[in-house]
Amino acid sequence: MAVSSFLFILLASVTGIILAFEPIDHAALNYSGDQTQIPVTQLIDTLKSSYDEVLSVEIDEAGFVKASVLSMEGDSGDFYINPLTGKKVGEIEKQAEIFQFATSLHRSLFLKSTGRFFVGLASFLLFLISITGLILIIKRQQGIRAFFNRIIKDNFYSYYHIYLGRLSLIPIIIITLTGVYLSLQRFEILPDIVLTHDVDYASITDSPQRNLAEFPALKNITIADVRYIEFPFSPDVEDPYKISLTDRELLVNQVTGEVISELSYPLVNMLSYYSTVLHTGRGSVIWAVILAAACFSILFFIYSGFKMTFMRRKGRIKNKFKAAQSEIVILVGSETGSTMSFASLFYKELLNKDIKVHLTQMDKYQQFPKMKQLVIFTSTYGDGDPPANATKFLNLLDKFKDVPQFNYSVVGFGSLAYPSYCKYAFDVDEALRASSVAKELLKVYTINNKSWEAFDQWVDQWGERLALKLEVPRDNTVTKPRKKPQKFEVIAKTTAQESPDDTFLVTVCPEKSIKFRSGDLLAIYPQKDTHERLYSIGKNLDGEMLLSIKRHEFGLCSNYLNDIEVGASLNAVRIKNPEFHLKKNQKAILIATGTGIAPFLGMMTDNANKKERVLYWGAKNEASFALYENHISAALERGVLSKFFPVYSRLGKEKIYVQHVIASNHLAFSNALKNGTVLMICGSISMQKEVIAALQVICETYQLKSLSYYQQRGQIKMDCY
């Protein structure tokens, strides 16, 4: 639909933008001032006393008064007047050539009736596109009540397609409906009714004679109520004033002021008038600006729509091995194409290992004769529905039962900001567990907000189960491209050898000044390596970047940072992470494990107003605390940290983790969610999942809203790896 009407909608939008400036240009003449509340009797009296003969008066949508007059001494003809004085204030100029050109192109594409038909059809198609778009937004947002909830940002194009769609929906619907209506009227499908007054001229009298100001029919009518006035051609009593108001037409006796005839405009005439006003923006600068903005939005929708379509097509699958040859089959369920990007990286890495693998959509599931491993990557659409290319999968799974046994793994992509987080992935997992030939290799794995770290972790786990060493490179198809690395000087550091956990602190400062906040990320590039490693930033009191790092035995970057000397420089890029920023005046509960404490060390210091900040931190034992003791103790003493709850998992026989302490402090967390306190979580993906599970139980126990509600409000923020 969108493709077929593309050219007509494009031309209509471009010309619509141009024509939106016509009423703005017209209003800039300012011929009316603030005089639209002048009584119409005063206007008529002023004109009659100023000119020898007055033929007619027209008040346009901007409130400008056009008069057609004759005068033996002064001005004659058609021009704009000051309604208070009756004097000429401006000529009635012809329509500017650019507006003439745009009007003809907008209405008929210079093809006369044929063009008008196609423009009207394009308006109707755009109306249908708007309605289907509305339905898709409601479905994506998981219900009409969540229509204006925060949009989860998949990518630039889809995010602003939805964001601008919500803002411009009503103006676009008005533009399209009025456009269709005017086209129907132009082709005389809708009647154009001309009012005909049935007047009994024999009954018209010339008494009592009244002054204009005393005319009973016109006492409460102002210029703002009038469209057109036709003056009497003669002084005869049978020759009345013909006055067109916004809703009716009057014939008024020019001597007595009595109403000779009154007819209300039929609905079709009213709709025609308001359709013209709403479609063109005449008379309202604000509405004209809104129409222009809506047309700009339509142009963006065309561009972003094609861009998203090409992105999906770019992700088309080109398999090296046929389905019948492959031992590993990857099935993908994706609505926007982002899930396919992750699957493609995984697929390419398996090919690099000389493994016969086949990648296809979930709706193309069939009998794979040599399949030993089935891997499913799927997103969830709307309120737990399958994405567009996975709607048939469950039926196909039930259809192809007679297959050799195989192992399966399901990976769900989604956002915790939605109530139905990865629901379809769990539905698929449940269907596979019910199959007699499918054996679970790994439990269903969920990835929040396209987390590269979570995906990389799953790849490692899957590879370990098959004794494969897989290294999937970070790719710009699934992560944002980075800026050029710059130099950062190492100001201070500890070493892993000083800590029982192989953890250490590094303080760096950019050689060129940049703005950053605690919660932003630093992408570090080890020497002779192009793959970045991300570290969460804490901003210390001196405005420097504080990093907390765990050294891994074979970790390229962690060993590089452990060995680097104070005063040396490293290559890195600061990455804004506004989703994990904490406002200065917000109360917060900070939840971290291990090196995830780094951003919170900065957030504690950035608390001049001493708002309540509580820190829950998990580690192996008390010795782990030594690295951060000075920071925590100083924060507690200064009052920028209210409370500190260390959780040591290996202190006793029974392992206790952060989620256990959260569960035991259920009342405090319930109250925190109720009173608007922000919960910030930083650490491992596995910790994040356990903490989220504990918080969900608290929400259910205290009958609070769902966690997705609090995340939508920015009350739950996560940065896990």
C-alpha positions as CSV (number, residue, x, y, z in Angstrom):
1,M,0.0,0.0,0.0
2,A,2.7,2.5,1.0
3,V,4.9,1.5,-1.9
4,S,2.1,1.8,-4.5
5,S,1.1,5.3,-3.4
6,F,4.7,6.4,-2.7
7,L,5.0,9.0,-5.5
8,F,1.6,10.6,-5.0
9,I,2.1,10.9,-1.2
10,L,5.6,12.3,-1.7
11,L,4.4,15.0,-4.1
12,A,1.4,15.8,-1.9
13,S,3.6,16.1,1.2
14,V,6.2,18.3,-0.5
15,T,3.6,20.6,-1.9
16,G,1.7,20.5,1.3
17,I,4.7,21.9,3.1
18,I,4.9,24.7,0.6
19,L,1.2,25.5,0.8
20,A,1.3,25.5,4.6
21,F,3.3,28.7,4.4
22,E,0.6,30.5,2.4
23,P,-1.8,31.1,5.4
24,I,1.3,32.0,7.4
25,D,2.4,34.5,4.8
26,H,-1.2,35.8,4.5
27,A,-1.6,36.3,8.3
28,A,1.7,38.3,8.4
29,L,-0.1,41.1,6.5
30,N,-2.1,41.7,9.8
31,Y,-4.9,43.6,8.1
32,S,-7.4,42.8,10.9
33,G,-5.5,43.7,14.0
34,D,-7.7,42.7,17.0
35,Q,-11.0,43.9,15.6
36,T,-13.0,40.8,14.9
37,Q,-15.3,41.5,17.8
38,I,-16.7,44.7,16.2
39,P,-20.5,44.5,15.8
40,V,-21.5,43.8,12.2
41,T,-23.9,46.7,12.4
42,Q,-21.0,49.1,13.0
43,L,-19.1,47.7,10.0
44,I,-22.1,48.2,7.7
45,D,-22.8,51.7,9.0
46,T,-19.1,52.6,8.6
47,L,-18.9,51.4,5.0
48,K,-22.2,53.1,4.0
49,S,-21.0,56.4,5.4
50,S,-17.6,56.1,3.8
51,Y,-18.5,55.1,0.2
52,D,-21.1,56.0,-2.3
53,E,-22.1,52.4,-2.9
54,V,-21.1,49.2,-1.1
55,L,-21.6,46.0,-3.1
56,S,-20.4,43.3,-0.7
57,V,-18.1,42.5,2.2
58,E,-16.2,39.3,2.8
59,I,-14.4,38.2,5.9
60,D,-11.8,35.6,5.2
61,E,-10.6,32.9,7.6
62,A,-7.8,35.2,8.9
63,G,-10.4,37.8,9.9
64,F,-9.4,40.2,7.1
65,V,-12.2,42.3,5.7
66,K,-12.5,42.5,1.9
67,A,-14.9,45.1,0.6
68,S,-16.2,45.8,-2.9
69,V,-17.2,49.4,-3.1
70,L,-17.8,52.4,-5.4
71,S,-16.8,56.0,-4.6
72,M,-16.9,59.2,-6.7
73,E,-14.0,60.7,-4.8
74,G,-12.0,58.1,-3.0
75,D,-11.0,54.5,-3.5
76,S,-13.2,52.1,-5.6
77,G,-12.9,48.4,-6.3
78,D,-12.0,45.4,-4.2
79,F,-9.5,45.8,-1.4
80,Y,-8.9,45.1,2.3
81,I,-10.3,47.7,4.7
82,N,-9.9,48.5,8.4
83,P,-13.3,47.4,9.8
84,L,-13.2,50.2,12.4
85,T,-12.6,53.1,10.0
86,G,-13.6,51.7,6.7
87,K,-10.4,52.9,5.1
88,K,-8.4,50.9,2.7
89,V,-5.4,49.1,4.2
90,G,-4.2,46.9,1.4
91,E,-4.7,45.5,-2.1
92,I,-6.0,42.1,-2.8
93,E,-2.9,40.5,-4.3
94,K,-2.8,37.6,-6.7
95,Q,-1.7,34.3,-5.4
96,A,2.1,34.0,-5.5
97,E,3.4,32.0,-8.4
98,I,5.1,29.4,-6.1
99,F,1.7,28.9,-4.4
100,Q,-0.1,28.7,-7.7
101,F,2.3,26.0,-8.9
102,A,2.1,24.1,-5.6
103,T,-1.7,24.3,-5.6
104,S,-2.0,22.9,-9.1
105,L,0.5,20.1,-8.4
106,H,-1.1,19.4,-5.0
107,R,-4.6,19.2,-6.4
108,S,-4.2,17.5,-9.7
109,L,-0.6,16.9,-10.6
110,F,-1.3,19.1,-13.7
111,L,-3.4,16.2,-15.0
112,K,-6.8,17.8,-14.4
113,S,-9.5,15.3,-13.4
114,T,-7.3,12.3,-13.8
115,G,-4.7,13.8,-11.4
116,R,-7.4,14.8,-8.9
117,F,-8.6,11.2,-8.9
118,F,-5.1,9.9,-8.1
119,V,-4.5,12.5,-5.4
120,G,-7.8,11.7,-3.8
121,L,-6.9,8.0,-3.9
122,A,-3.5,8.7,-2.4
123,S,-5.2,10.6,0.4
124,F,-7.5,7.6,1.1
125,L,-4.5,5.2,1.0
126,L,-2.6,7.5,3.4
127,F,-5.6,7.4,5.7
128,L,-5.6,3.6,5.7
129,I,-1.8,3.6,6.3
130,S,-2.4,5.9,9.3
131,I,-5.1,3.6,10.7
132,T,-3.0,0.4,10.2
133,G,0.0,2.3,11.7
134,L,-2.2,3.2,14.7
135,I,-3.1,-0.5,15.2
136,L,0.5,-1.6,14.9
137,I,1.6,1.0,17.5
138,I,-1.1,-0.1,19.9
139,K,0.0,-3.7,19.4
140,R,3.7,-2.9,19.8
141,Q,3.0,-0.9,23.0
142,Q,0.9,-3.8,24.3
143,G,-2.5,-2.1,24.5
144,I,-4.1,1.2,23.9
145,R,-3.6,2.3,27.6
146,A,0.1,2.1,27.0
147,F,-0.1,4.0,23.7
148,F,1.8,7.0,25.1
149,N,4.2,5.0,27.3
150,R,8.0,5.2,26.6
151,I,9.0,3.7,23.3
152,I,11.8,1.1,23.5
153,K,14.5,2.3,21.1
154,D,15.3,-0.6,18.7
155,N,17.0,1.8,16.2
156,F,16.9,5.4,15.1
157,Y,14.4,4.7,12.2
158,S,11.9,2.6,14.0
159,Y,12.0,4.7,17.2
160,Y,11.3,8.0,15.4
161,H,8.8,6.3,13.0
162,I,6.7,5.5,16.1
163,Y,7.5,8.7,18.0
164,L,6.6,11.0,15.2
165,G,3.7,8.8,14.3
166,R,2.1,9.3,17.7
167,L,2.6,13.1,17.5
168,S,1.3,13.6,14.0
169,L,-1.4,10.9,13.9
170,I,-4.4,13.2,14.5
171,P,-3.2,15.9,12.0
172,I,-2.5,13.3,9.4
173,I,-5.9,11.7,9.8
174,I,-7.5,15.2,9.5
175,I,-5.4,16.0,6.4
176,T,-6.3,12.7,4.7
177,L,-10.0,12.7,5.6
178,T,-10.5,16.3,4.5
179,G,-8.5,15.6,1.3
180,V,-10.8,12.6,0.5
181,Y,-13.9,14.7,1.3
182,L,-12.8,17.6,-1.0
183,S,-12.0,15.1,-3.8
184,L,-15.4,13.5,-3.5
185,Q,-17.0,17.0,-3.6
186,R,-14.9,17.9,-6.7
187,F,-16.2,14.9,-8.5
188,E,-19.8,15.8,-7.4
189,I,-20.2,12.5,-5.6
190,L,-21.2,14.7,-2.6
191,P,-23.9,17.3,-3.4
192,D,-23.1,21.0,-3.5
193,I,-26.3,22.5,-2.1
194,V,-27.1,26.1,-2.9
195,L,-29.6,27.7,-0.5
196,T,-32.8,29.1,-2.1
197,H,-34.9,31.4,0.1
198,D,-38.7,31.3,-0.3
199,V,-39.7,34.9,0.3
200,D,-43.2,36.3,0.4
201,Y,-42.4,39.8,-0.9
202,A,-46.0,40.9,-0.5
203,S,-45.7,40.6,3.3
204,I,-42.6,42.7,3.6
205,T,-43.2,46.1,5.3
206,D,-41.2,49.3,5.7
207,S,-42.2,49.9,9.3
208,P,-41.1,50.4,12.0
209,Q,-38.0,52.1,10.6
210,R,-34.9,51.4,12.7
211,N,-31.3,52.5,12.7
212,L,-28.8,49.8,11.9
213,A,-27.7,49.6,15.6
214,E,-31.2,48.7,16.5
215,F,-31.7,45.9,14.0
216,P,-32.8,43.0,16.3
217,A,-31.4,40.3,14.0
218,L,-27.9,41.7,14.1
219,K,-27.6,42.9,17.7
220,N,-25.4,40.0,18.9
221,I,-23.5,39.3,15.6
222,T,-19.9,40.4,15.3
223,I,-17.5,40.3,12.4
224,A,-16.1,37.0,13.7
225,D,-19.5,35.4,13.0
226,V,-19.8,36.6,9.4
227,R,-18.5,35.1,6.2
228,Y,-20.1,37.4,3.6
229,I,-22.5,40.3,3.3
230,E,-24.3,41.2,0.1
231,F,-25.6,44.8,0.3
232,P,-29.0,45.8,-1.2
233,F,-28.8,47.1,-4.8
234,S,-31.5,49.7,-4.2
235,P,-33.3,51.4,-1.3
236,D,-36.4,49.4,-2.0
237,V,-37.7,47.5,1.1
238,E,-37.9,44.3,-1.0
239,D,-34.1,44.4,-1.5
240,P,-32.6,42.9,1.7
241,Y,-29.2,42.4,3.2
242,K,-28.0,38.9,2.5
243,I,-25.7,37.8,5.3
244,S,-23.8,34.6,5.4
245,L,-22.9,33.4,8.9
246,T,-20.8,30.4,9.9
247,D,-23.8,28.2,10.3
248,R,-26.7,29.9,8.5
249,E,-27.8,32.5,5.9
250,L,-30.1,35.5,6.7
251,L,-32.1,37.9,4.6
252,V,-32.6,41.0,6.6
253,N,-35.0,43.8,5.9
254,Q,-32.9,46.9,5.2
255,V,-35.4,49.2,6.8
256,T,-36.9,47.4,9.8
257,G,-34.0,45.0,10.5
258,E,-36.4,42.1,10.7
259,V,-35.4,38.7,9.4
260,I,-37.2,38.0,6.1
261,S,-35.8,34.5,5.7
262,E,-33.4,32.3,7.6
263,L,-31.9,29.0,6.4
264,S,-29.4,26.8,8.1
265,Y,-26.6,25.4,6.1
266,P,-26.9,21.7,5.5
267,L,-24.3,19.3,7.0
268,V,-22.6,18.8,3.6
269,N,-22.0,22.6,3.3
270,M,-20.6,22.8,6.8
271,L,-18.3,19.8,6.2
272,S,-17.1,21.4,3.0
273,Y,-16.3,24.7,4.7
274,Y,-14.4,23.1,7.7
275,S,-12.7,20.6,5.4
276,T,-11.2,23.4,3.4
277,V,-10.1,25.3,6.6
278,L,-8.6,22.2,8.2
279,H,-7.0,21.0,5.0
280,T,-5.4,24.3,4.2
281,G,-4.7,25.9,7.6
282,R,-6.4,29.1,6.5
283,G,-7.0,31.5,9.4
284,S,-4.7,29.8,11.9
285,V,-0.9,30.2,11.9
286,I,-0.6,27.5,14.6
287,W,-2.7,25.0,12.6
288,A,-0.7,25.8,9.4
289,V,2.6,25.1,11.3
290,I,1.1,21.8,12.6
291,L,0.1,20.9,9.0
292,A,3.6,21.6,7.8
293,A,5.1,19.5,10.6
294,A,2.8,16.7,9.8
295,C,3.9,16.8,6.1
296,F,7.5,16.8,7.2
297,S,6.7,13.7,9.3
298,I,5.1,12.0,6.3
299,L,8.3,12.5,4.4
300,F,10.3,11.0,7.3
301,F,7.8,8.1,7.4
302,I,8.5,7.4,3.7
303,Y,12.2,7.6,4.2
304,S,12.3,5.5,7.4
305,G,9.8,3.0,6.0
306,F,12.0,2.3,3.0
307,K,15.1,2.3,5.2
308,M,13.6,-0.3,7.5
309,T,12.4,-2.4,4.6
310,F,15.9,-2.3,3.0
311,M,17.4,-3.2,6.4
312,R,15.2,-6.2,6.6
313,R,16.1,-7.2,3.0
314,K,19.7,-6.7,3.7
315,G,19.4,-9.4,6.3
316,R,18.2,-11.9,3.8
317,I,19.7,-15.2,4.2
318,K,22.3,-16.7,1.8
319,N,23.1,-20.2,3.0
320,K,26.3,-22.0,2.1
321,F,24.7,-25.4,3.0
322,K,21.3,-26.6,2.2
323,A,18.8,-27.5,4.9
324,A,19.1,-31.2,4.2
325,Q,22.9,-31.1,4.6
326,S,23.1,-29.2,7.9
327,E,23.7,-30.6,11.4
328,I,23.0,-27.2,13.0
329,V,19.9,-25.3,12.1
330,I,19.3,-21.7,13.2
331,L,15.7,-20.4,13.1
332,V,15.0,-16.7,13.5
333,G,11.8,-14.8,14.5
334,S,12.4,-11.1,13.9
335,E,10.0,-8.1,13.4
336,T,12.5,-5.3,12.7
337,G,15.6,-7.3,11.6
338,S,17.7,-6.7,14.6
339,T,17.4,-10.3,15.9
340,M,18.4,-11.6,12.5
341,S,21.6,-9.5,12.8
342,F,22.6,-11.4,16.0
343,A,21.7,-14.7,14.4
344,S,23.8,-13.9,11.3
345,L,26.9,-13.2,13.4
346,F,26.4,-16.5,15.2
347,Y,25.9,-18.3,11.8
348,K,29.1,-16.8,10.3
349,E,31.1,-17.9,13.3
350,L,29.9,-21.5,13.0
351,L,30.8,-21.4,9.3
352,N,34.3,-20.2,10.3
353,K,34.5,-23.4,12.3
354,D,33.7,-25.5,9.2
355,I,30.4,-26.5,10.6
356,K,27.5,-27.3,8.3
357,V,24.9,-24.8,9.4
358,H,21.7,-23.5,7.9
359,L,20.0,-20.3,8.8
360,T,16.3,-19.6,8.0
361,Q,13.1,-18.0,9.3
362,M,11.0,-19.8,11.9
363,D,8.1,-20.0,9.5
364,K,10.2,-22.1,7.2
365,Y,10.6,-24.9,9.8
366,Q,10.5,-28.3,8.1
367,Q,11.9,-31.8,8.4
368,F,15.7,-31.4,8.7
369,P,17.0,-34.9,8.2
370,K,20.5,-34.4,9.6
371,M,19.7,-31.8,12.3
372,K,21.4,-32.5,15.6
373,Q,21.2,-29.0,17.1
374,L,18.3,-26.5,16.7
375,V,19.0,-22.9,17.8
376,I,16.1,-20.4,17.9
377,F,16.6,-16.7,18.1
378,T,13.2,-14.9,18.5
379,S,11.8,-11.6,19.5
380,T,8.3,-11.0,20.8
381,Y,5.8,-8.7,19.2
382,G,3.1,-6.8,21.0
383,D,1.5,-8.6,23.9
384,G,3.4,-11.9,23.7
385,D,2.7,-12.5,20.0
386,P,5.1,-14.0,17.5
387,P,7.0,-11.7,15.2
388,A,5.9,-11.5,11.5
389,N,8.1,-14.4,10.3
390,A,7.3,-16.8,13.1
391,T,3.5,-16.9,13.2
392,K,3.3,-20.5,11.7
393,F,6.1,-22.0,13.7
394,L,4.2,-23.7,16.5
395,N,1.8,-25.3,13.9
396,L,4.8,-26.5,11.8
397,L,6.5,-27.9,14.9
398,D,3.4,-29.9,15.6
399,K,3.2,-31.0,11.9
400,F,6.7,-32.3,11.6
401,K,6.9,-34.7,14.5
402,D,8.4,-37.7,12.8
403,V,12.1,-36.5,12.9
404,P,15.3,-37.8,14.5
405,Q,16.1,-36.6,18.0
406,F,17.8,-33.2,18.4
407,N,19.0,-30.8,21.0
408,Y,17.6,-27.3,21.1
409,S,18.4,-23.9,22.6
410,V,16.0,-20.9,22.6
411,V,17.2,-17.3,22.9
412,G,14.6,-14.6,23.5
413,F,15.2,-10.9,22.5
414,G,13.1,-8.2,24.1
415,S,12.9,-5.4,26.7
416,L,12.1,-5.6,30.3
417,A,10.2,-2.4,29.9
418,Y,7.4,-4.5,28.3
419,P,5.2,-6.7,30.5
420,S,5.4,-9.6,28.1
421,Y,9.2,-9.7,28.1
422,C,10.4,-12.5,25.8
423,K,7.0,-14.3,26.2
424,Y,7.1,-15.8,22.8
425,A,10.5,-17.3,23.4
426,F,9.1,-19.0,26.5
427,D,6.1,-20.3,24.5
428,V,8.5,-21.8,21.9
429,D,10.5,-23.4,24.7
430,E,7.4,-24.9,26.2
431,A,6.3,-26.3,22.9
432,L,9.8,-27.9,22.3
433,R,9.9,-29.3,25.8
434,A,6.6,-31.0,25.1
435,S,8.1,-32.7,22.0
436,S,9.3,-36.3,22.4
437,V,12.2,-35.7,20.0
438,A,13.5,-32.4,21.3
439,K,16.0,-32.3,24.2
440,E,16.9,-29.0,25.9
441,L,20.6,-28.2,25.6
442,L,20.4,-24.9,27.5
443,K,17.6,-23.3,29.4
444,V,15.7,-20.5,27.6
445,Y,18.0,-17.5,27.6
446,T,16.7,-13.9,27.4
447,I,18.6,-10.8,26.2
448,N,17.4,-7.4,27.4
449,N,17.6,-4.4,25.0
450,K,19.9,-6.1,22.5
451,S,22.7,-6.5,25.1
452,W,25.9,-7.5,23.3
453,E,27.4,-8.7,26.5
454,A,24.4,-11.0,27.2
455,F,24.6,-12.4,23.7
456,D,28.3,-13.0,23.9
457,Q,27.8,-14.7,27.2
458,W,25.2,-17.0,25.7
459,V,27.5,-17.8,22.8
460,D,30.2,-18.9,25.2
461,Q,27.8,-21.1,27.2
462,W,26.4,-22.7,24.0
463,G,29.9,-23.3,22.7
464,E,31.1,-24.9,25.9
465,R,28.3,-27.4,25.8
466,L,29.5,-28.5,22.3
467,A,33.2,-28.2,23.1
468,L,33.5,-25.3,20.7
469,K,35.6,-22.1,21.2
470,L,33.4,-19.4,19.6
471,E,34.4,-15.8,19.3
472,V,31.7,-13.7,17.8
473,P,33.1,-10.2,16.8
474,R,31.2,-7.1,17.8
475,D,29.6,-5.7,14.7
476,N,28.1,-2.4,13.8
477,T,25.0,-4.2,12.5
478,V,24.0,-4.9,16.1
479,T,25.9,-2.1,17.9
480,K,26.2,1.6,17.3
481,P,29.3,2.7,15.3
482,R,31.8,4.4,17.6
483,K,33.6,7.7,17.3
484,K,37.3,7.8,16.6
485,P,39.3,6.7,19.8
486,Q,41.1,9.4,21.7
487,K,43.9,9.4,24.2
488,F,43.3,9.0,27.9
489,E,46.0,9.4,30.5
490,V,46.3,7.0,33.4
491,I,46.2,9.1,36.6
492,A,46.2,6.4,39.3
493,K,45.7,2.7,39.6
494,T,46.0,-0.4,41.7
495,T,46.9,-3.9,40.5
496,A,45.1,-7.2,40.5
497,Q,47.8,-8.7,42.5
498,E,46.9,-6.5,45.5
499,S,43.3,-8.0,45.6
500,P,42.1,-11.5,46.4
501,D,39.5,-11.2,43.7
502,D,42.0,-10.2,40.9
503,T,40.2,-6.8,40.8
504,F,41.7,-3.4,40.5
505,L,40.9,0.3,40.0
506,V,42.1,2.6,37.2
507,T,41.6,6.3,37.2
508,V,41.9,8.0,33.8
509,C,41.5,11.5,32.4
510,P,40.9,12.5,28.7
511,E,43.8,14.5,27.2
512,K,41.1,16.6,25.5
513,S,38.3,17.8,27.6
514,I,35.0,15.9,27.2
515,K,31.8,15.9,29.2
516,F,30.7,12.7,30.9
517,R,28.6,11.4,33.8
518,S,28.7,8.5,36.1
519,G,27.0,5.6,34.3
520,D,28.5,6.4,30.9
521,L,30.7,3.8,29.3
522,L,34.4,3.8,28.2
523,A,35.2,1.6,25.2
524,I,38.9,0.7,25.5
525,Y,41.0,-0.6,22.7
526,P,44.0,-2.7,23.8
527,Q,47.2,-2.2,21.8
528,K,47.2,-4.0,18.5
529,D,43.5,-5.0,18.9
530,T,40.5,-3.5,17.2
531,H,37.9,-5.1,19.5
532,E,36.7,-2.8,22.2
533,R,36.0,-3.7,25.8
534,L,33.3,-1.7,27.7
535,Y,33.7,-0.4,31.2
536,S,31.2,1.5,33.3
537,I,32.4,4.9,34.4
538,G,32.3,6.5,37.9
539,K,33.0,10.2,38.0
540,N,35.1,11.0,41.1
541,L,35.3,14.3,43.0
542,D,38.2,15.5,40.8
543,G,36.1,15.0,37.7
544,E,38.2,12.0,36.6
545,M,37.0,8.6,35.3
546,L,37.1,5.8,37.8
547,L,37.0,2.2,36.4
548,S,36.7,-1.0,38.3
549,I,38.1,-4.0,36.5
550,K,38.5,-7.8,37.0
551,R,41.5,-9.4,35.5
552,H,40.9,-12.6,33.6
553,E,43.7,-15.0,33.1
554,F,43.6,-14.8,29.3
555,G,41.8,-11.5,29.1
556,L,43.5,-9.3,26.6
557,C,42.2,-6.0,27.8
558,S,42.1,-6.7,31.6
559,N,45.7,-7.8,31.5
560,Y,46.6,-4.8,29.4
561,L,45.0,-2.4,31.9
562,N,46.6,-4.2,34.8
563,D,50.0,-3.9,33.3
564,I,49.8,-0.3,32.1
565,E,51.8,2.3,34.0
566,V,50.6,5.5,35.7
567,G,51.3,8.4,33.2
568,A,50.8,6.2,30.2
569,S,48.1,6.8,27.6
570,L,45.4,4.4,26.3
571,N,43.0,4.6,23.3
572,A,39.4,4.8,24.2
573,V,36.0,6.3,23.3
574,R,33.5,7.7,25.8
575,I,30.0,6.4,25.1
576,K,27.0,8.3,26.4
577,N,24.6,6.0,28.4
578,P,21.7,8.3,29.3
579,E,19.5,5.3,30.2
580,F,21.8,4.7,33.2
581,H,22.1,8.3,34.5
582,L,20.9,9.3,38.0
583,K,19.5,12.8,38.5
584,K,20.9,14.8,41.4
585,N,17.7,15.1,43.3
586,Q,16.6,11.5,43.0
587,K,16.4,9.0,45.8
588,A,18.1,5.8,44.8
589,I,18.8,2.2,45.7
590,L,22.1,1.1,44.0
591,I,22.5,-2.6,43.5
592,A,25.8,-4.1,42.3
593,T,28.1,-7.1,42.4
594,G,31.8,-7.1,42.0
595,T,33.2,-4.5,39.6
596,G,29.6,-3.3,38.9
597,I,30.1,-0.9,41.8
598,A,32.2,1.5,39.6
599,P,29.4,3.9,38.4
600,F,27.9,4.0,41.9
601,L,31.2,5.2,43.4
602,G,30.6,8.3,41.2
603,M,26.9,8.6,41.8
604,M,27.5,8.6,45.6
605,T,29.9,11.6,45.3
606,D,27.5,13.5,43.0
607,N,24.9,13.9,45.8
608,A,25.4,17.5,47.1
609,N,21.8,17.6,48.3
610,K,22.4,14.4,50.3
611,K,19.3,12.6,48.9
612,E,18.8,9.1,50.2
613,R,21.2,6.7,48.4
614,V,21.4,3.1,49.6
615,L,24.0,0.7,48.2
616,Y,23.6,-3.1,48.1
617,W,26.9,-4.7,47.0
618,G,27.7,-8.4,46.5
619,A,31.2,-10.0,46.6
620,K,32.9,-13.2,47.6
621,N,34.1,-12.2,51.1
622,E,35.1,-9.3,53.4
623,A,38.6,-9.2,51.8
624,S,36.9,-8.1,48.5
625,F,35.8,-4.9,50.3
626,A,39.3,-3.6,50.9
627,L,39.6,-2.2,47.3
628,Y,36.5,0.0,47.8
629,E,36.6,0.7,51.6
630,N,38.1,4.2,51.4
631,H,35.4,5.3,48.8
632,I,32.5,3.8,50.8
633,S,33.7,5.0,54.2
634,A,34.2,8.5,52.9
635,A,30.8,8.6,51.3
636,L,29.1,7.4,54.5
637,E,31.0,10.0,56.5
638,R,30.0,12.8,54.2
639,G,26.4,11.7,54.2
640,V,26.2,11.3,50.4
641,L,25.6,7.5,51.0
642,S,22.8,6.8,53.5
643,K,23.3,3.0,54.0
644,F,25.6,0.3,52.8
645,F,24.6,-3.4,52.7
646,P,27.6,-5.6,51.8
647,V,26.6,-9.2,50.8
648,Y,29.3,-11.8,51.0
649,S,28.4,-15.1,49.2
650,R,31.3,-17.2,50.7
651,L,31.3,-16.0,54.2
652,G,29.5,-19.0,55.7
653,K,28.4,-22.5,54.6
654,E,25.2,-21.2,52.9
655,K,25.8,-19.0,49.9
656,I,24.0,-15.7,50.2
657,Y,23.6,-13.4,47.2
658,V,22.3,-9.9,46.7
659,Q,18.9,-11.1,45.5
660,H,18.5,-13.0,48.9
661,V,19.0,-9.7,50.8
662,I,16.6,-7.9,48.5
663,A,14.0,-10.6,49.2
664,S,14.5,-10.3,53.0
665,N,14.2,-6.5,52.8
666,H,11.0,-6.8,50.8
667,L,9.1,-4.0,52.6
668,A,11.9,-1.5,52.0
669,F,11.9,-2.3,48.3
670,S,8.1,-2.2,48.1
671,N,8.0,1.3,49.7
672,A,10.8,2.4,47.4
673,L,8.9,1.5,44.3
674,K,5.8,3.2,45.7
675,N,7.5,6.5,46.6
676,G,9.4,6.9,43.3
677,T,12.9,5.8,44.5
678,V,15.1,4.8,41.5
679,L,16.5,1.3,41.5
680,M,19.8,1.0,39.6
681,I,21.3,-2.4,38.8
682,C,24.9,-2.9,37.6
683,G,26.8,-6.1,37.4
684,S,26.6,-9.5,35.7
685,I,23.6,-10.6,33.5
686,S,23.0,-13.6,35.8
687,M,22.8,-11.3,38.8
688,Q,20.4,-9.0,36.9
689,K,18.0,-11.9,36.2
690,E,18.0,-13.0,39.8
691,V,17.4,-9.5,41.1
692,I,14.6,-8.9,38.6
693,A,13.0,-12.2,39.7
694,A,13.2,-11.1,43.4
695,L,11.7,-7.7,42.5
696,Q,8.9,-9.4,40.6
697,V,8.0,-11.5,43.6
698,I,7.9,-8.3,45.8
699,C,5.6,-6.6,43.2
700,E,3.2,-9.6,43.3
701,T,3.3,-9.9,47.1
702,Y,2.5,-6.3,47.7
703,Q,0.1,-6.1,44.7
704,L,2.2,-3.4,43.0
705,K,2.3,-2.6,39.3
706,S,4.4,-4.8,37.0
707,L,8.2,-4.2,36.8
708,S,7.7,-3.0,33.3
709,Y,5.6,-0.1,34.6
710,Y,8.4,1.1,36.8
711,Q,11.0,0.7,34.1
712,Q,8.8,2.7,31.7
713,R,8.8,5.5,34.3
714,G,12.6,5.3,34.6
715,Q,12.4,3.9,38.1
716,I,14.4,0.8,37.3
717,K,17.6,1.2,35.3
718,M,20.0,-1.5,34.4
719,D,23.5,-1.7,32.9
720,C,24.6,-5.4,33.1
721,Y,27.2,-7.4,31.2
